[in-house]
Amino acid sequence: MQTYNNQNFFLIAGPCVVENENITLHIAQTIDEICKRLEIHFYFKASYRKANRSSIHSFTGIGDMEALSILAKVKEQTGVPVVTDIHAPEEAAFAAQVADVLQIPAFLCRQTDLLQAAAKTGKVVNVKKGQFLSPEAMQFTVEKVRAAGNPHVMITERGTCFGYQDLIVDFRGIKALRQNRCPVVLDCTHALQQPNQSSGVTGGYPELVETLAKAGVAVGFDGIFLETHPDPKKALSDGANMLPLSQLEPLLEKLLKIRSAVL
C-alpha cells in the first residue's frame, strides 16, 4: 500500500464520476495543490463508470475507455494515485491498468469472486462497508482479500441503513474495524446520503460534511473520503451530498488542528 504519514490522516477525494477531461483534471490538480501545501497524502477518486444508479435515467459515464484514459492523464500530470470502482470480476484487470486502488462498492462488499479478482491484481483494495453490515462482519470481507494473496486492503465506513431513506454512522464501530489491522476510512459524503427517494435521485445533507469529518478525525479514522465538485448542483452524479471544492481547503485546515490535538 502507498505509504503515508501516520501522524496525519490521508485523503481520498474527487468527483463521483469522470464527467469530462477538463473538469476531472481541474479537480485533481486543485486538490493536489491543497494537499501538498498541507502535507496530506492524497488519493484521487473518480469512478470510470457508475453501475449502481437509482433510476434508469441516471448518468452512468462517458464510456469506459475514455474515462480510464482521463484517469491515466490525472496520474501522468499530478503523480497522485488513483482510486476507481469496479462492479464485476472481469473489470478488475481492466481497471487495474490505470488504478492504484480498486474500490468495491458497499452493496457488493460480500461478493467473493469480485473481492478476489480485485485482490489478484495486486492493487490496494478499498472495500466500502455495506450499509446492511455490522462492523464486525467486515472481518470476513478482509479475509477474502487476504486469502487471495493480497495484504493491501482497507475498509471504508459509509453509514448504515436507518429506516428506508436515511443513513447513520455509528462511531462505536471503529474499534471493530480496527481489529482487522488495516487502514480504516470514513466516507463523509456518502454517509450523508438520503437514498431511495421517490424521485429516483438520491438526496443528502452536504451541510453536515464538516461535522462528520471532524468527528471522524477526532475518533481516529486513518483516512477521510469525500466527493467534491466546483459546482455540486451541476455534478452529473451524487451532487446532492458533495462538498463544494472551494470549501475543501478550509475544512482540511480544521481537520489538521483536530488531528494534532488528539495525537
N, C-alpha and C positions, 0 to 999 in steps of 0.2 A: 504494500500500500504506500502511496505517496507520504513522505514524511511531513510533519507539521510541528509547530511549536506547541507542545502540550501544556505550556503555561498559558496558552490562549485557546480560544475556540477557533475552528475553521468555518468557512462559509461556503455553502452550496447555493448558488443563486443564478438567476437568469429569467428569461420569459418562459411561459408554459410550453410553447411550441415554436419551432422555426417558422417565422412568418415570411421573411424575405432576407436577402443578404444584408442590405443596408442597416435595417433596424437591429438585426442579430449582432452584427459587428459593433454597432454603436453601443448596445447594451453591454456586450462583453468588454469592450475597451474601457467604458466608463467605470464598470465595477472593478476591473483590474487596476486601474489607476487609483481608485479609492483604497483598495486593499493593499496596494504597495505602500501608499502613504501611511496606512495604519498598521502595517506589518501583520496582516491577516492572511493566512493561507486560503486560496480561493479556487473553487471548482466551478466551472461554468456549466449550468444546466439548461438544456432545451431539448424537448422531445422532437425527434425527426418525424414522428407520426403519432397521432393520438388514436387509440383503439377504443378506449372506454369513454364514450360520449353518451349523454342522456338522450339526445334526440338524433334522429337520422339526418337532420338538417345542420347539425353542429359541424364546425370546421375540424378536419382531421389532419390536414397537412398539405404541403405544396408538391409532394412526390418524394419518395424515399431517397433516390439517388441525389436529387438536387439539394434536399435538406442535409444529407450527410456530407455533401461537398462543401456546404456552407459551414458546417461544424468543423470540417478539416481546415478551412480558412481561419476560423477562430483560433485553433491551435497554432497554426502557422504564424499568424500575425501577433498573437499575445503570448504564446507559450504556456497558457494555462491548461490544466487537464479538463477534459470534457465529460459530462455525465449525460446519458440519454436513456430513455425507457426501452425495454423490449417486452413483447407480449406473447411470443411463441418461441419454442426451442430453435426453429430454423432461422430466427432473426439474430441469434446470439453471435455467431461467427461473422455475419454480415455487418452488424453494428460495431463489433469489436475491431473492425478495420480502422475505425476512427476513434471510437470512445475509449476513454481510460477507465471509466466506471460504468458498468451496466446496472441500470436501476430496474428493480422488479416492482411493478405497481402493487398497491395494497391488496386489491381484490385477487391477485394472482400469487400471493406470498406462500401458499401451500402447494403450488404446482411443482411436483418433484422433478419432472422432466425439464421444465423451464429453468428451475434453480440450478440443476446440474449441468445443463447446456451452457448457462452463463458462467458457472464455475470453471468449466473445462476450457474456456478461452484464456484463463489465467489473469483476467482483468479483475479489478476490485468489483465486488457485487454488493450493491446497496439495496437492501430489502426494506420496503415500506411495510410497517406492521399493519396487518389487516384491521379494518375498523370493527371487525367481529371477533378479534382475538384478544385474549389476555396477554399481558407482557410475558408471563411465564411460558406461554405456548410458543413463543418465538425461539425457544431453545431448539425445537425440532427443525425449524427452518434453517437456523445456523448450522445445525448438524448436517443437513443435506448438502449445503455448500461445501463444508469441510470434508465430508465423506467423498466428494468428487475430486479431492486433492488440492483444493484451493483454500488457504488460510485467510485470504484477503476479503473479509466480509464486514459490513457494518449494517446497523439497524436504524431505521428512521421511524420515530413516533409521529403519527399524523392524525391522532384523535381516534376516539371510539364512538360508535353509533349511540346516540342518546335520543330515543324515540325515532320517529320516521324522518325528520328533516333537520337534525342538528347533530353536532359532534361535541365531545368534551375531551380535554386532556387531563388525565389523572396522573399527577406528578409523583404519586407513590410508586408508579411503575418503573421509574428509573433504576431502582435498586435491583429489580428482577432482570431488567435489560442488561445491566452491567455485569451480571453473573455469567454472561456469555463471553466475557473477556474480549470484547471488540468495541470499536467506537460506536457511540450512540448519538443520534442526531435528532433535533426537534424541528419538524416542519411547521413553521409558524404561519403559513398561509393556507395550506390545505386543511389544517386542523381547525380553521375558522370558516370552512365552507358550510353552506346550508344545502345539502344535497336533496335530490328527489323533488324539486319544485314542480308544481303543476304546469309551469310554462315550458318545462324541458330544459331550462337553463339554470345551472347551479348558482345559488346566491352566496353571500358571505358577509363577514364583518371585518373589512380591512382596517377599520379604525382601532382594532384590538391587536394588530400585528405587533406593535411595540410592547404592549402589555405581556403578551405571550412570550416574546423573545427575551424580555427582561427576566421573566420567571424561569425560562429555560436555562439561561446563563447562570442565574443565581443558584439553581439546584444542581448544576454541574454537567449539563449536556456537553459533549465534546464538540459537536458541530451544530450550526444553525442553518436551516434550509429555508429559503423563501423565494417566491417568484416576484419579479419586479418588471416594470414596463414604464417607458416615458409617459404614456397616457393609457392607464388601465381601462378606461371606458372604450378605447378603440382596439384593445387587445383582442385577438381572434379566438382566444381560449382562456377561460378562468379569470377574466378581468375583474370579476366581482369580488375576489379576495386578494388581489395583488397589491403590493406596496408600490406607490409611485417612485420612480427611480430617483427623483430629486430628494426624497426623504431617506434614502439609504445611508448616506454618509453620517448625518446627524444621529441616526439610530445606532449605527455601529460604534460611534464615539461613546454613546451612553453605555452600550453593552461592554465595551472595554473597561470602563470605570467599574462596572459591577463585577466583572471577572477579576479585576485587580483586587477589589475589596474582599472577595470570598476566598481567594487563594490562601 
